[in-house]
Amino acid sequence: MIVDASRPDVSFIIAAYNAEDTLKRAIDSALSQVGVTVEVVVIDDCSSDDTVEIAESYSDPRVRLIRQAQNGGPGKARNAGIAAATGRWIATLDSDDAVKPERMLSMILKAKELEAQVVVDNVDVVPIEGGAAKTMFDRQQLARQHEITLSEFITSNLIFKTTFNFGYMKPIFLRDFLIAHDLKFDDMLKIGEDYILFASALAAGARCAVDPNVGYVYYLRQGSISRVLKQQHLDDMLEGDRRFLSRYTLGPAEMAAQQRRTRSIIEARSFLTLVDEVKRKSVGGFLKTAMQAPGALKHFRMPIAVRMRRFVKATGVN
């Protein structure tokens, strides 16, 4: 049993927008943690459904509701939650996901073992439309990983490289470390704010421990690829990376990894342009883009729909 009478062990931060169908599942899973003390901070981002009513229906004093004055997106909502949190550890939980009962105890014990300020664990992916759950990472491989360095994290987050990458993990952060290093979600980003916070913590000197056990349950909603995949997403990622690089000085290994990531984003952007030229049946436009970015052509080795889904999974676009 991990007990701290002065403050909860964990603050779950749940940013919620029109989440009436799933919010109760998320809150209940957070309250069901064993071996640790928790609080649940729900931040309503100006929902128009019964999200607020569901959060207010809990008489459990461990559940608190913050209502945003205006819609600002998940990054701004989570920052409000972190500012109000009192727990030693910060755990973000998406309003349509859930956590397993022993997750936080297992992760905190792993943090103590490695004296880490950040901990990640394995993830179960559950298709909302039906089908069996799939564990995101091989447990034995994660058990050998022990910890994740900044260069490893950046290298894992190359666009189109793999179906799942380390950026898909849901880290928990030692709150005092976040405060001491002025770390928060970049609320100007509409995509990739989770990646930037994780990378920033590592760049600030955090040690990230790896718990190979499955603790987070991600409910995957298959959306329209043509609707969710836009070049603007990639532009936003490049802008987020530029702000990250302006704040931190990277070592040779980290900078080499960052350069590979930047190339992968630029190539992915060119690939989307090529796809648009194919849709428009513009041979000239296709050839022009191909000559300007020949590296983008390699993505046509894989069916376009599969390539698009990899992007959606890797970036969390929904």
Residue frames as qw, qx, qy, qz and C-alpha x, y, z in Angstrom:
[[0.000, 0.888, 0.461, 0.000, 0.00, 0.00, 0.00],
 [0.394, 0.216, -0.006, 0.893, 1.32, 3.43, -0.99],
 [0.243, -0.825, -0.507, 0.060, -0.07, 6.01, 1.43],
 [0.291, 0.153, -0.114, 0.938, 0.49, 9.76, 1.67],
 [0.110, -0.647, -0.684, 0.320, -1.91, 11.31, 4.15],
 [0.082, -0.561, -0.056, 0.822, -1.17, 14.86, 3.02],
 [0.413, 0.499, -0.300, -0.700, -2.08, 14.46, -0.66],
 [0.928, 0.238, 0.200, -0.207, -3.39, 11.86, -3.10],
 [0.632, -0.238, 0.581, 0.454, -0.88, 9.64, -4.81],
 [0.292, 0.186, 0.672, 0.655, -2.46, 10.34, -8.19],
 [0.339, 0.543, 0.206, -0.740, -4.51, 13.06, -9.85],
 [0.441, 0.342, 0.743, 0.369, -6.39, 11.80, -12.89],
 [0.131, 0.466, -0.072, -0.872, -6.92, 14.62, -15.36],
 [0.377, 0.411, 0.804, 0.205, -9.92, 14.06, -17.66],
 [0.146, 0.293, -0.179, -0.928, -10.55, 16.72, -20.30],
 [0.311, 0.400, 0.862, -0.030, -14.12, 16.22, -21.47],
 [0.268, 0.293, -0.186, -0.899, -16.05, 17.65, -24.39],
 [0.763, 0.136, -0.182, -0.605, -19.46, 16.16, -25.24],
 [0.263, 0.307, -0.911, 0.087, -18.42, 12.94, -23.53],
 [0.660, -0.214, 0.290, -0.659, -21.74, 11.86, -22.04],
 [0.922, 0.123, -0.271, -0.247, -21.51, 8.38, -23.57],
 [0.810, 0.204, -0.450, 0.318, -18.12, 7.47, -22.11],
 [0.015, -0.678, 0.395, -0.620, -17.26, 9.77, -19.21],
 [0.778, -0.465, 0.208, -0.368, -18.73, 7.54, -16.49],
 [0.976, 0.090, -0.113, 0.164, -16.62, 4.61, -17.65],
 [0.491, 0.552, -0.329, 0.588, -13.48, 6.75, -17.48],
 [0.306, -0.637, 0.336, -0.623, -14.25, 8.18, -14.02],
 [0.911, -0.311, 0.089, -0.254, -15.25, 4.80, -12.57],
 [0.902, 0.215, -0.222, 0.302, -12.05, 3.19, -13.80],
 [0.248, 0.597, -0.382, 0.660, -9.97, 5.93, -12.18],
 [0.539, -0.536, 0.286, -0.583, -11.82, 5.58, -8.88],
 [0.981, -0.114, -0.053, -0.147, -11.31, 1.81, -8.96],
 [0.461, 0.597, -0.578, 0.311, -7.52, 2.01, -8.55],
 [0.868, -0.456, -0.195, 0.027, -6.19, -0.32, -5.85],
 [0.797, -0.199, -0.127, 0.556, -3.31, 0.33, -3.48],
 [0.306, 0.116, 0.023, 0.945, -3.12, 4.08, -4.11],
 [0.083, 0.683, 0.486, -0.539, -5.10, 7.18, -3.21],
 [0.298, 0.293, 0.536, 0.733, -6.57, 9.16, -6.10],
 [0.245, 0.602, 0.302, -0.697, -8.51, 12.23, -7.06],
 [0.426, 0.411, 0.665, 0.455, -10.28, 12.72, -10.37],
 [0.043, 0.565, 0.048, -0.823, -10.33, 16.19, -11.91],
 [0.441, 0.528, 0.667, 0.285, -12.83, 16.50, -14.77],
 [0.049, -0.429, 0.095, 0.897, -12.46, 19.59, -16.94],
 [0.473, 0.629, 0.617, -0.013, -15.52, 20.32, -19.03],
 [0.276, -0.176, 0.354, 0.876, -14.59, 22.18, -22.21],
 [0.382, 0.295, 0.008, -0.876, -18.01, 23.81, -22.79],
 [0.089, 0.143, 0.962, 0.217, -19.92, 20.65, -23.64],
 [0.444, -0.038, -0.172, -0.878, -23.41, 20.92, -25.08],
 [0.673, -0.186, -0.673, -0.242, -24.56, 17.49, -23.87],
 [0.718, -0.646, -0.106, -0.237, -24.89, 15.98, -20.36],
 [0.664, 0.290, -0.477, 0.497, -21.16, 15.81, -19.63],
 [0.068, -0.454, 0.407, -0.789, -21.42, 18.29, -16.75],
 [0.757, -0.331, 0.041, -0.562, -24.44, 16.55, -15.24],
 [0.929, 0.015, -0.362, 0.077, -22.62, 13.20, -15.28],
 [0.463, 0.321, -0.494, 0.662, -19.58, 14.65, -13.53],
 [0.277, -0.400, 0.300, -0.820, -21.77, 16.44, -10.96],
 [0.834, -0.253, -0.285, -0.399, -23.70, 13.23, -10.24],
 [0.709, 0.055, -0.594, 0.377, -20.75, 11.84, -8.26],
 [0.514, -0.826, -0.034, -0.228, -21.07, 12.38, -4.51],
 [0.869, -0.155, -0.084, 0.462, -17.59, 10.95, -4.03],
 [0.167, -0.947, 0.065, 0.265, -15.43, 13.86, -2.79],
 [0.589, -0.300, 0.514, 0.546, -12.52, 12.51, -4.83],
 [0.407, 0.490, 0.577, 0.512, -14.26, 13.72, -8.01],
 [0.057, -0.642, -0.138, 0.752, -14.00, 17.43, -8.83],
 [0.492, 0.645, 0.502, 0.300, -15.38, 19.35, -11.79],
 [0.183, -0.484, 0.114, 0.848, -13.85, 22.38, -13.45],
 [0.490, 0.710, 0.504, 0.040, -15.92, 24.21, -16.07],
 [0.426, -0.035, 0.273, 0.862, -14.00, 26.13, -18.68],
 [0.194, 0.615, 0.220, -0.732, -15.35, 29.58, -19.54],
 [0.612, 0.624, -0.191, -0.448, -14.82, 28.93, -23.23],
 [0.972, 0.134, 0.167, 0.097, -13.79, 26.01, -25.39],
 [0.028, -0.870, 0.461, 0.172, -9.99, 25.91, -25.66],
 [0.726, 0.400, -0.557, -0.058, -9.20, 22.36, -26.71],
 [0.906, -0.303, -0.286, 0.074, -7.78, 19.42, -24.74],
 [0.598, 0.229, -0.335, 0.691, -4.37, 20.97, -24.08],
 [0.121, -0.469, 0.182, -0.856, -5.77, 24.03, -22.34],
 [0.774, -0.434, -0.157, -0.433, -8.30, 21.92, -20.44],
 [0.883, -0.114, -0.355, 0.284, -5.61, 19.54, -19.19],
 [0.357, 0.341, -0.323, 0.807, -3.43, 22.46, -18.10],
 [0.441, -0.516, 0.061, -0.732, -6.32, 23.75, -16.02],
 [0.911, -0.303, -0.236, -0.149, -6.62, 20.32, -14.46],
 [0.742, 0.115, -0.373, 0.545, -2.92, 20.06, -13.69],
 [0.050, 0.475, -0.241, 0.845, -2.99, 23.51, -12.06],
 [0.633, -0.451, 0.056, -0.627, -5.84, 22.40, -9.81],
 [0.878, -0.045, -0.477, 0.017, -4.45, 18.94, -9.07],
 [0.439, -0.758, 0.391, -0.283, -3.04, 18.03, -5.66],
 [0.990, -0.087, 0.101, 0.035, -1.68, 14.54, -6.35],
 [0.483, -0.593, 0.504, 0.402, 1.96, 13.54, -6.46],
 [0.336, -0.016, 0.770, 0.542, 1.52, 12.01, -9.91],
 [0.465, 0.463, -0.009, -0.755, -0.40, 13.40, -12.87],
 [0.343, 0.097, 0.898, 0.259, -2.19, 10.87, -15.06],
 [0.417, 0.277, -0.178, -0.847, -4.12, 12.12, -18.07],
 [0.343, 0.222, 0.913, -0.019, -7.05, 9.96, -19.04],
 [0.190, -0.061, -0.488, -0.850, -9.03, 10.58, -22.20],
 [0.523, 0.017, 0.370, -0.767, -12.76, 10.81, -21.54],
 [0.856, 0.209, -0.185, -0.435, -13.49, 7.91, -23.90],
 [0.569, 0.331, -0.735, 0.164, -10.81, 5.58, -22.49],
 [0.792, -0.567, -0.021, -0.227, -10.29, 3.68, -19.23],
 [0.148, 0.602, -0.738, 0.266, -7.57, 2.34, -16.94],
 [0.756, -0.153, -0.637, -0.015, -7.18, -1.03, -15.26],
 [0.613, -0.763, -0.150, -0.140, -7.47, -1.24, -11.44],
 [0.784, -0.463, 0.076, 0.405, -3.80, -1.97, -10.65],
 [0.584, 0.674, 0.062, 0.448, -2.34, 0.45, -13.19],
 [0.029, -0.900, 0.200, -0.386, -1.23, 3.26, -10.92],
 [0.748, -0.582, 0.318, -0.010, 0.18, 1.03, -8.19],
 [0.895, 0.136, 0.248, 0.346, 2.25, -0.88, -10.74],
 [0.467, 0.736, 0.023, 0.489, 3.55, 2.31, -12.39],
 [0.280, -0.887, 0.224, -0.290, 4.43, 4.06, -9.12],
 [0.850, -0.399, 0.317, 0.132, 6.33, 1.03, -7.91],
 [0.783, 0.375, 0.185, 0.460, 8.25, 1.03, -11.20],
 [0.144, 0.893, -0.073, 0.419, 9.02, 4.73, -10.74],
 [0.572, -0.756, 0.301, -0.104, 10.44, 4.06, -7.27],
 [0.927, -0.059, 0.262, 0.261, 12.52, 1.20, -8.61],
 [0.652, 0.377, 0.193, 0.629, 14.24, 3.42, -11.21],
 [0.234, -0.573, -0.190, 0.762, 13.87, 6.78, -9.44],
 [0.230, 0.331, 0.582, 0.706, 11.94, 8.01, -12.47],
 [0.146, 0.323, 0.242, -0.903, 9.90, 11.16, -12.93],
 [0.627, 0.283, -0.252, -0.681, 7.92, 9.75, -15.86],
 [0.403, -0.069, 0.912, -0.035, 6.45, 6.26, -16.32],
 [0.592, 0.234, -0.373, -0.675, 4.76, 4.62, -19.30],
 [0.551, -0.057, 0.811, -0.188, 3.01, 1.27, -19.59],
 [0.104, 0.092, 0.862, 0.487, 1.43, -0.98, -22.17],
 [0.435, 0.231, 0.074, -0.867, -1.91, -0.28, -23.83],
 [0.368, 0.302, 0.878, 0.059, -4.85, -2.44, -24.86],
 [0.224, 0.168, -0.324, -0.904, -6.58, -1.25, -28.04],
 [0.331, 0.360, 0.840, -0.237, -10.31, -2.04, -28.13],
 [0.021, -0.179, -0.555, -0.812, -12.20, -1.43, -31.41],
 [0.362, 0.153, 0.392, -0.832, -15.43, 0.37, -30.61],
 [0.650, 0.215, -0.341, -0.644, -17.14, -1.22, -33.57],
 [0.956, -0.132, 0.161, -0.207, -16.43, -4.67, -32.13],
 [0.752, 0.461, -0.428, 0.199, -13.65, -7.21, -32.22],
 [0.826, -0.369, -0.260, 0.336, -10.98, -8.50, -29.88],
 [0.226, -0.950, 0.182, 0.113, -8.70, -6.22, -27.96],
 [0.815, 0.390, -0.168, 0.395, -5.11, -5.99, -29.15],
 [0.579, -0.698, 0.014, 0.422, -2.15, -5.23, -26.91],
 [0.330, 0.932, -0.115, -0.099, -0.17, -2.40, -28.46],
 [0.198, 0.737, -0.641, 0.084, 3.37, -3.49, -27.58],
 [0.816, 0.031, -0.571, 0.079, 5.01, -6.86, -27.04],
 [0.627, -0.766, 0.027, -0.140, 5.27, -7.30, -23.27],
 [0.877, -0.215, 0.089, 0.420, 8.63, -9.06, -23.37],
 [0.504, 0.506, 0.086, 0.695, 10.08, -6.34, -25.56],
 [0.216, -0.836, 0.001, -0.505, 8.91, -3.65, -23.14],
 [0.815, -0.574, 0.014, 0.071, 10.28, -5.65, -20.20],
 [0.786, 0.031, 0.087, 0.611, 13.70, -5.51, -21.84],
 [0.240, 0.763, 0.133, 0.585, 13.33, -1.78, -22.55],
 [0.514, -0.366, -0.465, 0.620, 13.41, -0.72, -18.85],
 [0.040, -0.725, -0.191, 0.660, 13.40, 2.98, -19.77],
 [0.531, 0.689, 0.373, 0.321, 12.95, 5.30, -22.76],
 [0.401, -0.363, 0.064, 0.839, 15.52, 7.96, -23.62],
 [0.286, 0.711, 0.074, -0.638, 14.78, 11.14, -25.57],
 [0.154, 0.438, -0.686, -0.560, 16.53, 9.89, -28.71],
 [0.083, 0.146, 0.983, 0.080, 14.58, 6.62, -28.56],
 [0.255, 0.605, 0.591, -0.468, 11.32, 8.50, -28.07],
 [0.280, 0.665, -0.194, -0.665, 11.90, 10.84, -31.01],
 [0.066, 0.287, -0.859, -0.418, 13.05, 7.98, -33.25],
 [0.201, 0.304, 0.923, -0.126, 9.90, 6.04, -32.44],
 [0.283, 0.716, 0.425, -0.476, 7.78, 8.97, -33.58],
 [0.059, -0.249, 0.586, 0.769, 8.65, 8.94, -37.28],
 [0.628, 0.342, 0.143, -0.684, 5.57, 9.37, -39.44],
 [0.837, 0.340, -0.247, -0.350, 4.39, 6.23, -41.26],
 [0.138, 0.518, -0.838, 0.101, 7.17, 4.13, -39.73],
 [0.120, -0.085, -0.973, 0.179, 5.05, 1.82, -37.59],
 [0.347, -0.587, -0.622, -0.385, 1.42, 1.30, -36.69],
 [0.542, -0.819, -0.186, -0.019, 2.10, 2.16, -33.04],
 [0.506, 0.463, -0.358, 0.633, 4.93, 4.12, -31.48],
 [0.405, -0.235, -0.597, 0.651, 6.01, 5.38, -28.06],
 [0.119, -0.100, 0.013, -0.988, 4.06, 8.57, -28.64],
 [0.577, -0.321, -0.537, -0.525, 0.92, 6.50, -28.31],
 [0.499, -0.241, -0.720, 0.418, 1.72, 5.64, -24.70],
 [0.320, -0.821, -0.226, -0.415, 0.00, 7.51, -21.89],
 [0.488, 0.201, -0.549, 0.648, 2.74, 8.66, -19.50],
 [0.471, -0.825, -0.309, 0.028, 2.26, 9.68, -15.91],
 [0.381, 0.594, -0.241, 0.666, 4.35, 12.59, -14.65],
 [0.469, -0.407, -0.500, 0.604, 5.64, 13.53, -11.22],
 [0.040, 0.919, 0.359, 0.162, 3.74, 16.76, -10.64],
 [0.415, -0.817, 0.100, 0.387, 6.57, 18.45, -8.76],
 [0.544, -0.117, 0.504, 0.661, 8.85, 17.82, -11.75],
 [0.267, 0.664, 0.541, 0.442, 6.34, 19.43, -14.13],
 [0.189, -0.961, -0.198, 0.033, 6.02, 22.48, -11.89],
 [0.558, -0.617, 0.236, 0.502, 9.77, 22.82, -11.28],
 [0.413, -0.084, 0.573, 0.703, 10.49, 22.82, -15.02],
 [0.344, 0.480, 0.063, -0.804, 7.42, 24.82, -16.08],
 [0.014, 0.030, -0.892, -0.451, 6.13, 21.97, -18.22],
 [0.506, 0.377, 0.497, -0.596, 2.61, 21.96, -19.55],
 [0.566, 0.441, 0.654, 0.240, 0.65, 21.04, -22.65],
 [0.112, -0.145, 0.306, 0.934, 1.17, 23.39, -25.57],
 [0.345, 0.555, 0.654, -0.380, -2.40, 24.66, -25.85],
 [0.297, 0.627, -0.254, -0.674, -1.66, 26.33, -29.18],
 [0.090, 0.221, -0.901, -0.363, -1.34, 22.92, -30.81],
 [0.772, 0.052, 0.024, -0.633, -4.39, 21.07, -32.10],
 [0.979, 0.108, -0.173, -0.016, -2.39, 17.87, -32.62],
 [0.732, 0.308, -0.398, 0.460, 0.73, 16.41, -31.03],
 [0.251, -0.772, 0.267, -0.519, 0.54, 18.26, -27.71],
 [0.912, -0.385, 0.128, -0.060, 0.99, 14.93, -25.88],
 [0.859, 0.272, -0.062, 0.429, 4.17, 14.23, -27.84],
 [0.242, 0.717, -0.206, 0.621, 5.66, 17.65, -27.09],
 [0.559, -0.701, 0.233, -0.378, 5.02, 17.39, -23.34],
 [0.972, -0.172, 0.105, 0.121, 6.58, 13.91, -23.19],
 [0.719, 0.435, -0.070, 0.537, 9.61, 15.02, -25.24],
 [0.021, -0.802, 0.184, -0.568, 9.97, 18.21, -23.18],
 [0.759, -0.602, 0.178, -0.174, 10.02, 16.26, -19.91],
 [0.935, 0.006, 0.090, 0.344, 12.79, 14.03, -21.25],
 [0.481, 0.629, -0.055, 0.608, 14.69, 17.05, -22.59],
 [0.293, -0.807, 0.174, -0.483, 14.41, 18.66, -19.15],
 [0.087, 0.488, -0.803, 0.332, 16.17, 15.69, -17.60],
 [0.793, -0.179, 0.295, -0.502, 13.36, 13.36, -16.59],
 [0.034, -0.236, 0.965, 0.108, 14.01, 9.64, -16.44],
 [0.732, 0.063, -0.132, -0.666, 11.23, 7.59, -18.04],
 [0.326, -0.183, 0.917, -0.139, 10.63, 4.10, -16.64],
 [0.549, 0.080, -0.583, -0.594, 8.78, 1.44, -18.62],
 [0.544, -0.052, 0.717, -0.433, 6.16, -0.77, -16.98],
 [0.120, 0.112, -0.844, -0.510, 5.47, -3.65, -19.41],
 [0.152, 0.381, 0.874, -0.260, 2.07, -4.41, -17.90],
 [0.049, -0.481, -0.547, -0.683, -1.11, -3.34, -19.65],
 [0.122, -0.387, -0.584, 0.703, -2.74, -0.56, -17.66],
 [0.261, 0.404, -0.011, -0.877, -4.39, 1.77, -20.16],
 [0.441, 0.394, 0.800, 0.103, -7.36, 0.82, -22.33],
 [0.087, 0.356, -0.263, -0.892, -7.69, 2.79, -25.55],
 [0.542, 0.502, 0.649, -0.183, -11.04, 2.61, -27.33],
 [0.209, -0.203, 0.537, 0.792, -10.32, 3.02, -31.03],
 [0.500, 0.653, 0.404, -0.401, -12.92, 4.71, -33.17],
 [0.481, 0.093, 0.595, 0.637, -12.38, 4.16, -36.88],
 [0.227, 0.734, 0.188, -0.611, -13.16, 7.52, -38.46],
 [0.686, 0.701, 0.177, 0.077, -13.19, 8.65, -42.06],
 [0.695, -0.197, 0.177, 0.669, -9.57, 8.84, -43.18],
 [0.317, 0.515, 0.324, 0.727, -10.33, 11.52, -45.76],
 [0.288, -0.877, -0.251, -0.292, -12.00, 13.61, -43.06],
 [0.647, -0.741, 0.016, 0.180, -9.31, 13.41, -40.40],
 [0.727, -0.163, 0.253, 0.617, -6.08, 13.45, -42.39],
 [0.273, 0.951, 0.129, 0.061, -5.03, 16.93, -43.44],
 [0.628, 0.418, -0.192, 0.627, -1.78, 18.62, -44.35],
 [0.225, -0.782, 0.135, -0.565, -2.51, 21.14, -41.60],
 [0.876, -0.481, 0.014, -0.024, -1.95, 18.39, -39.05],
 [0.845, 0.092, -0.017, 0.527, 1.59, 17.95, -40.34],
 [0.216, 0.679, -0.062, 0.699, 2.18, 21.69, -40.44],
 [0.554, -0.742, 0.066, -0.372, 1.09, 21.86, -36.79],
 [0.934, -0.272, 0.005, 0.231, 3.50, 19.08, -35.89],
 [0.634, 0.378, -0.049, 0.673, 6.37, 20.92, -37.56],
 [0.107, -0.755, 0.067, -0.643, 5.45, 24.10, -35.68],
 [0.782, -0.604, 0.024, -0.153, 5.29, 22.23, -32.39],
 [0.895, -0.036, -0.014, 0.444, 8.71, 20.74, -33.04],
 [0.374, 0.604, -0.064, 0.701, 10.11, 24.18, -33.87],
 [0.403, -0.770, 0.104, -0.484, 8.92, 25.52, -30.52],
 [0.925, -0.369, 0.020, 0.088, 10.38, 22.49, -28.78],
 [0.784, 0.210, -0.020, 0.583, 13.77, 23.00, -30.44],
 [0.111, 0.743, -0.069, 0.656, 13.78, 26.69, -29.56],
 [0.605, -0.709, 0.124, -0.342, 13.49, 25.80, -25.88],
 [0.850, -0.397, 0.334, 0.086, 15.87, 22.84, -25.57],
 [0.237, 0.716, -0.629, -0.188, 19.41, 22.17, -26.77],
 [0.986, 0.004, 0.077, -0.149, 19.67, 18.58, -27.94],
 [0.494, -0.522, 0.636, 0.281, 22.72, 16.35, -27.94],
 [0.149, 0.388, -0.718, -0.558, 24.08, 14.72, -31.14],
 [0.047, 0.162, 0.982, 0.084, 21.98, 11.53, -30.86],
 [0.202, 0.614, 0.610, -0.458, 18.81, 13.46, -30.05],
 [0.229, 0.648, -0.172, -0.706, 19.38, 15.98, -32.86],
 [0.067, 0.201, -0.861, -0.462, 20.01, 13.18, -35.37],
 [0.102, 0.391, 0.909, -0.103, 16.73, 11.59, -34.33],
 [0.199, 0.689, 0.324, -0.617, 14.95, 14.95, -34.59],
 [0.158, 0.492, -0.497, -0.697, 16.29, 15.49, -38.11],
 [0.026, -0.077, -0.957, -0.278, 14.94, 12.07, -39.14],
 [0.131, 0.571, 0.730, -0.353, 11.57, 12.94, -37.62],
 [0.183, 0.653, -0.012, -0.735, 11.47, 16.29, -39.44],
 [0.127, 0.276, -0.745, -0.594, 12.26, 14.58, -42.74],
 [0.038, 0.272, 0.961, 0.037, 9.52, 12.03, -42.12],
 [0.183, 0.659, 0.498, -0.532, 6.94, 14.78, -41.50],
 [0.191, 0.593, -0.308, -0.719, 7.98, 16.70, -44.63],
 [0.073, 0.111, -0.902, -0.411, 7.87, 13.51, -46.69],
 [0.119, 0.445, 0.864, -0.206, 4.45, 12.66, -45.28],
 [0.220, 0.678, 0.193, -0.674, 3.21, 16.12, -46.25],
 [0.192, 0.444, -0.599, -0.638, 4.52, 15.66, -49.78],
 [0.050, 0.115, 0.985, 0.121, 2.89, 12.23, -49.89],
 [0.233, 0.604, 0.631, -0.428, -0.49, 13.81, -49.10],
 [0.243, 0.647, -0.202, -0.694, 0.11, 16.29, -51.91],
 [0.076, 0.222, -0.871, -0.432, 0.84, 13.38, -54.27],
 [0.151, 0.362, 0.909, -0.142, -2.38, 11.68, -53.19],
 [0.265, 0.691, 0.298, -0.602, -4.31, 14.88, -53.91],
 [0.194, 0.529, -0.519, -0.642, -2.69, 15.11, -57.37],
 [0.030, 0.035, 0.976, 0.214, -3.71, 11.52, -58.08],
 [0.212, 0.552, 0.722, -0.360, -7.29, 12.30, -57.06],
 [0.270, 0.750, 0.027, -0.603, -7.27, 15.32, -59.39],
 [0.825, 0.355, 0.369, 0.239, -5.68, 13.20, -62.14],
 [0.159, 0.964, -0.201, -0.071, -2.99, 15.85, -62.46],
 [0.921, 0.132, -0.034, 0.366, 0.04, 14.19, -64.00],
 [0.358, 0.675, -0.175, 0.621, 1.97, 17.46, -64.07],
 [0.435, -0.731, 0.227, -0.474, 1.27, 18.21, -60.44],
 [0.957, -0.278, 0.081, 0.017, 2.22, 14.69, -59.42],
 [0.810, 0.314, -0.079, 0.488, 5.53, 14.81, -61.31],
 [0.096, 0.765, -0.200, 0.605, 6.38, 18.26, -59.92],
 [0.641, -0.646, 0.245, -0.336, 5.84, 17.16, -56.33],
 [0.985, -0.068, 0.055, 0.149, 7.67, 13.87, -56.92],
 [0.636, 0.512, -0.158, 0.556, 10.70, 15.73, -58.25],
 [0.134, -0.748, 0.259, -0.596, 10.68, 18.14, -55.31],
 [0.540, -0.449, 0.585, -0.406, 10.29, 15.37, -52.71],
 [0.616, 0.256, -0.704, -0.245, 11.34, 12.01, -54.19],
 [0.038, 0.150, -0.892, 0.425, 11.42, 10.44, -50.72],
 [0.563, 0.099, 0.362, -0.736, 7.63, 10.67, -50.57],
 [0.662, 0.265, -0.516, -0.475, 7.30, 8.16, -53.39],
 [0.231, 0.181, -0.940, 0.175, 8.34, 5.27, -51.18],
 [0.382, 0.077, 0.620, -0.681, 5.08, 5.55, -49.28],
 [0.709, 0.270, -0.205, -0.618, 3.22, 4.31, -52.34],
 [0.309, 0.237, -0.921, -0.019, 4.73, 0.87, -51.73],
 [0.054, 0.253, 0.867, -0.426, 2.03, 0.43, -49.12],
 [0.016, -0.634, -0.681, -0.367, -1.69, 0.79, -49.98],
 [0.005, 0.470, -0.047, 0.882, -2.78, 4.39, -49.39],
 [0.638, -0.581, -0.226, -0.452, -5.57, 3.47, -46.96],
 [0.850, -0.304, -0.303, 0.307, -3.17, 1.49, -44.78],
 [0.470, 0.211, -0.163, 0.841, -0.64, 4.33, -44.84],
 [0.244, -0.571, -0.084, -0.779, -3.33, 6.82, -43.82],
 [0.776, -0.539, -0.273, -0.178, -4.46, 4.64, -40.92],
 [0.748, -0.095, -0.299, 0.585, -0.89, 4.43, -39.68],
 [0.165, 0.382, -0.092, 0.905, -0.75, 8.21, -39.61],
 [0.518, -0.582, -0.188, -0.598, -4.03, 8.48, -37.74],
 [0.856, -0.411, -0.296, 0.101, -2.94, 5.96, -35.11],
 [0.668, 0.062, -0.224, 0.707, 0.52, 7.47, -34.76],
 [0.101, 0.315, -0.065, 0.942, -0.73, 11.02, -34.24],
 [0.021, -0.384, -0.751, 0.536, -3.97, 10.46, -32.37],
 [0.240, 0.012, -0.255, -0.937, -6.05, 12.42, -34.89],
 [0.070, 0.389, 0.914, -0.096, -9.75, 11.91, -34.30]]
